[in-house]
């Protein structure tokens, strides 16, 4: 039962017909573990704490650095050098003293993952590397826990929910980790300050929907947002039953190493020369229709969100070259084509944002 003080605190949420007191009590009874208290983890933790999720777990072995402050708005200059998990606990308790917070100031790995995850209802992945994402996914599959995943890159972000009600897993859309030269999250790249807040808040929203049983969960759907244009689209994918047969956890340290089947990239100048030499090339823009109409370098327009129903429009005997704004969506599209039997697939490196058109 919620106290009168708690009911007053959450009153704007309780008066929603979709939530009501019953939904708020479900939030109070829920246990959510957040992996990573960085760019994505900060807004996830802040909004779930404010919304009244009864038990929050925080896993992060890192310390606050000055470069974090541009986007990890839970922290200030006074926190530099301190444990992110411990600082987050202190500030979240100040935000909402009615919830329980458990801290794990460690990095998740294949030795502690199952133990960390076991007692929680929902797992939120706010990590910044591929190895941890695959590790958390596989642990969630073994323990049958839903995982809310977010990822950011420069100006683009994505959110999906995996392993929810026997739905698709992370490996159903990204079967294998990328190689070192295809791992942007493993390098020191830039990110606009607001992007983690946008994506992390959407992740928190998915958690609230799952706990209260309202709305449509992003299970089997990948939401992709470009904050430069504010265009977004949802790509649908299905469960591969083989991805449920996991008994061992991978080593997260291998996230950016070793060979992997990934799409090859091509530069713009090389593309122009290739198109001059080979008239059979199929050039495909995987951005949304309005983006293509605003500016493009030619070719057919098949948005990523429609790709899975448009394979018949693509000739498997031709070389297929895909492009988008920054190279992120076209890289995802190229992976999907390779997974579905296409063999001659290239991705325009860095997209068309940097071209003088």
C-alpha positions in Angstrom: 0.0 0.0 0.0 1.2 3.5 -0.8 1.3 6.1 1.9 -0.7 9.3 1.6 2.6 11.1 1.0 3.5 8.7 -1.8 0.1 9.1 -3.4 0.5 12.8 -3.3 3.9 12.5 -4.9 2.7 10.4 -7.8 -0.7 12.0 -8.1 -0.2 13.3 -11.7 0.6 9.7 -12.7 -2.1 8.1 -10.7 -4.9 10.2 -12.2 -4.0 8.8 -15.6 -6.9 6.3 -16.4 -4.3 3.9 -17.9 -2.2 3.9 -14.7 -4.4 4.6 -11.7 -3.5 3.6 -8.2 -3.2 0.0 -9.3 -0.5 0.8 -11.8 1.4 2.9 -9.3 1.4 0.0 -6.9 2.8 -2.2 -9.6 5.6 0.3 -10.1 6.2 0.3 -6.3 6.5 -3.5 -6.3 8.8 -3.7 -9.3 12.6 -4.3 -9.3 14.6 -2.9 -12.1 18.4 -3.3 -12.7 20.2 -0.7 -14.7 23.5 -1.7 -16.3 25.6 1.4 -16.6 25.1 4.8 -14.9 26.4 6.9 -17.7 24.8 8.8 -20.6 21.8 6.4 -20.9 21.7 5.2 -17.3 21.4 8.7 -15.8 18.1 9.6 -17.4 16.8 6.0 -17.0 17.6 6.1 -13.3 16.3 9.6 -12.7 12.9 9.0 -14.4 12.4 5.6 -12.9 13.2 6.9 -9.5 10.9 9.9 -9.9 8.1 7.6 -11.3 8.2 5.5 -8.2 9.8 2.2 -9.2 10.2 0.5 -5.8 13.7 -1.0 -6.2 16.4 0.2 -8.5 19.7 -1.6 -8.9 22.7 0.2 -10.3 25.7 -1.6 -11.9 28.7 0.5 -12.8 32.4 0.1 -11.8 33.4 3.5 -13.3 34.2 6.8 -11.7 32.8 10.2 -12.7 35.1 12.1 -15.1 35.0 15.7 -16.3 34.2 14.6 -19.8 31.0 12.9 -18.5 29.4 16.1 -17.3 28.4 17.3 -20.8 25.7 14.6 -21.0 25.5 12.7 -17.7 23.5 15.3 -16.0 23.1 13.4 -12.7 26.7 14.4 -11.8 28.5 17.7 -11.1 32.1 18.9 -10.7 32.0 17.9 -7.0 31.5 14.2 -8.0 34.6 13.9 -10.3 36.7 10.9 -9.2 33.9 9.3 -7.2 32.1 6.0 -8.0 29.2 6.6 -10.4 27.1 4.0 -8.7 27.6 5.5 -5.2 27.0 9.1 -6.3 23.9 8.0 -8.3 22.5 6.2 -5.2 22.9 9.3 -3.0 21.3 11.7 -5.5 18.4 9.3 -6.4 17.6 8.9 -2.7 17.5 12.7 -2.5 15.1 12.7 -5.5 12.8 10.1 -4.0 13.3 8.8 -0.4 10.5 6.3 -0.8 12.3 3.8 -3.0 15.1 1.3 -2.4 18.4 1.6 -4.2 21.0 -1.2 -4.4 24.4 -0.4 -5.8 27.0 -2.7 -7.4 30.1 -0.6 -8.1 31.6 -3.3 -10.4 31.7 -4.0 -14.1 29.4 -6.7 -15.2 31.1 -9.8 -16.7 30.4 -13.4 -17.4 31.3 -14.4 -13.8 28.9 -12.1 -12.0 26.1 -11.4 -14.6 23.7 -14.1 -13.6 24.0 -13.3 -9.9 23.5 -9.5 -10.5 20.5 -10.0 -12.8 18.7 -12.9 -11.1 16.6 -11.0 -8.5 15.3 -8.3 -10.9 12.1 -8.1 -13.0 13.4 -6.0 -15.8 17.0 -5.3 -17.0 17.9 -2.0 -18.7 21.1 -2.0 -20.7 22.8 1.4 -20.7 26.2 0.1 -21.6 28.4 1.7 -24.2 30.0 -1.3 -25.9 28.9 -4.3 -27.9 30.5 -6.9 -25.6 28.4 -5.9 -22.6 25.2 -5.8 -24.7 25.7 -9.4 -25.9 26.6 -10.5 -22.4 23.5 -8.9 -20.8 21.3 -10.2 -23.6 22.6 -13.7 -23.1 22.2 -13.6 -19.4 18.6 -12.3 -19.8 17.9 -15.2 -22.2 19.2 -17.7 -19.7 17.2 -16.2 -16.8 14.2 -15.3 -18.9 14.4 -11.6 -18.1 13.2 -8.8 -20.5 16.0 -6.4 -21.5 15.4 -2.7 -22.5 18.3 -1.7 -24.8 19.5 1.7 -25.9 22.4 2.8 -28.1 23.7 6.1 -29.2 26.0 7.3 -32.0 26.8 11.0 -32.7 23.3 12.3 -33.5 21.4 9.0 -33.9 20.0 6.6 -31.2 18.0 3.5 -31.1 15.8 1.7 -28.5 14.3 -1.8 -28.5 13.0 -4.4 -25.9 14.4 -7.9 -26.1 13.3 -11.2 -24.7 9.9 -9.8 -23.7 7.1 -12.4 -23.4 9.3 -14.9 -25.4 9.9 -12.2 -28.0 13.1 -11.7 -30.1 16.4 -11.3 -28.5 19.3 -8.9 -29.2 20.9 -11.6 -31.4 17.8 -11.8 -33.5 18.6 -8.5 -35.1 22.4 -8.3 -34.4 23.5 -12.0 -34.6 27.2 -11.4 -34.1 29.4 -8.6 -32.6 31.0 -6.3 -35.2 34.8 -6.3 -35.8 37.1 -3.7 -34.4 36.8 -1.4 -37.4 33.0 -1.5 -37.2 32.7 -0.8 -33.5 32.0 3.0 -33.0 31.1 2.6 -29.4 34.5 1.3 -28.6 36.2 4.3 -30.0 36.4 7.9 -28.6 33.7 9.4 -30.8 31.5 12.4 -30.1 27.9 12.5 -29.1 25.5 15.5 -28.9 24.7 16.3 -25.3 20.9 15.8 -25.6 20.9 12.4 -27.3 21.5 10.2 -24.3 18.7 12.0 -22.5 16.3 11.4 -25.3 17.1 7.7 -25.7 17.4 7.1 -22.0 14.0 8.6 -21.3 12.5 6.4 -24.0 14.1 3.4 -22.3 12.5 4.5 -19.0 9.2 4.9 -20.7 9.3 1.3 -22.0 10.0 0.1 -18.5 7.0 1.9 -17.1 4.8 0.5 -19.9 6.0 -3.0 -19.2 5.4 -2.8 -15.5 2.0 -1.2 -15.7 0.8 -3.2 -18.7 -0.1 -0.2 -20.8 0.6 0.8 -24.4 2.6 -1.2 -27.0 6.1 -2.4 -26.0 9.0 -2.1 -28.5 9.3 -5.9 -28.6 10.3 -7.1 -32.1 10.7 -3.4 -33.1 13.8 -1.2 -33.3 13.1 2.5 -32.9 15.7 4.6 -34.7 15.9 8.4 -34.2 18.0 11.0 -36.1 18.1 14.1 -33.9 19.5 16.3 -36.6 16.3 15.9 -38.7 14.0 14.5 -35.9 13.1 11.8 -38.3 12.3 8.4 -36.7 11.3 5.0 -37.9 10.5 1.6 -36.5 12.1 -1.5 -38.0 10.3 -4.8 -37.3 12.2 -8.1 -36.8 11.2 -11.6 -35.7 12.4 -14.2 -33.2 15.0 -16.7 -34.3 14.3 -19.7 -31.9 18.0 -20.7 -32.2 18.9 -17.6 -30.2 17.0 -18.9 -27.2 19.4 -21.9 -26.9 22.1 -20.2 -24.8 23.7 -21.9 -21.9 27.1 -20.1 -21.6 27.9 -16.4 -21.3 30.4 -14.7 -23.6 33.4 -12.8 -22.4 32.5 -9.1 -22.5 36.1 -8.2 -23.0 36.0 -9.6 -26.5 33.5 -7.0 -27.7 35.7 -5.2 -30.1 38.1 -7.9 -31.1 38.3 -10.8 -33.5 36.8 -11.4 -36.9 33.2 -10.9 -37.6 30.9 -11.0 -40.6 30.2 -7.3 -41.2 29.3 -5.3 -44.2 32.1 -3.7 -46.2 32.2 0.0 -46.6 32.9 2.1 -49.6 33.8 5.8 -49.9 31.9 8.3 -52.0 34.7 8.7 -54.6 35.0 4.9 -55.0 31.3 4.7 -55.3 31.2 7.2 -58.2 33.9 5.2 -60.0 32.2 1.9 -59.4 28.9 3.2 -60.7 30.7 4.4 -63.8 32.3 1.0 -64.4 29.3 -1.1 -63.5 25.8 -0.2 -64.7 24.2 -3.0 -62.9 24.8 -1.6 -59.4 21.7 -1.0 -57.3 22.0 2.1 -55.2 19.5 2.3 -52.3 18.7 5.1 -49.9 17.5 3.6 -46.6 16.4 6.9 -45.1 12.7 7.9 -44.8 10.9 9.2 -47.9 11.0 12.9 -46.8 14.7 12.7 -46.2 15.3 11.2 -49.7 13.1 13.9 -51.3 15.0 16.7 -49.6 18.4 15.6 -50.8 19.8 12.4 -52.2 22.6 10.9 -54.5 20.2 8.9 -56.6 19.0 5.3 -56.4 16.0 3.7 -55.1 14.4 4.7 -51.8 13.6 1.8 -49.5 13.5 3.0 -45.8 15.1 0.7 -43.2 11.6 0.3 -41.6 10.3 -1.3 -44.9 13.3 -3.3 -45.9 12.1 -6.6 -44.5 9.1 -6.5 -46.8 11.0 -5.2 -49.9 13.7 -7.8 -50.6 11.9 -8.7 -53.8 12.8 -5.2 -55.2 16.5 -6.0 -54.9 18.4 -8.1 -57.4 20.6 -10.6 -55.5 22.9 -10.9 -58.5 23.8 -7.2 -58.5 26.1 -5.3 -56.2 23.9 -3.4 -53.7 25.2 -0.2 -52.2 23.2 1.3 -49.3 23.4 4.8 -47.9 21.7 7.0 -45.2 22.6 10.2 -43.3 25.6 9.0 -41.3 26.1 5.3 -42.2 24.4 3.8 -39.2 21.0 2.9 -40.8 22.7 1.7 -44.0 25.1 -0.5 -42.0 22.1 -2.1 -40.2 20.4 -2.5 -43.6 23.5 -4.1 -45.1 23.7 -6.6 -42.2 20.0 -7.6 -42.8 20.6 -8.2 -46.5 23.7 -10.3 -45.7 21.6 -12.3 -43.2 19.0 -12.9 -45.9 21.1 -14.3 -48.6 22.5 -11.3 -50.4 26.2 -11.5 -50.9 27.3 -8.3 -52.8 26.4 -5.6 -50.3 28.3 -2.4 -49.6 27.7 0.4 -47.1 28.5 4.1 -48.0 30.9 5.1 -45.3 29.8 8.0 -43.1 26.6 8.5 -45.2 25.8 11.6 -47.1 25.9 14.2 -44.3 29.5 15.1 -45.0 29.1 15.4 -48.8 28.9 18.6 -50.7 25.6 18.1 -52.5 
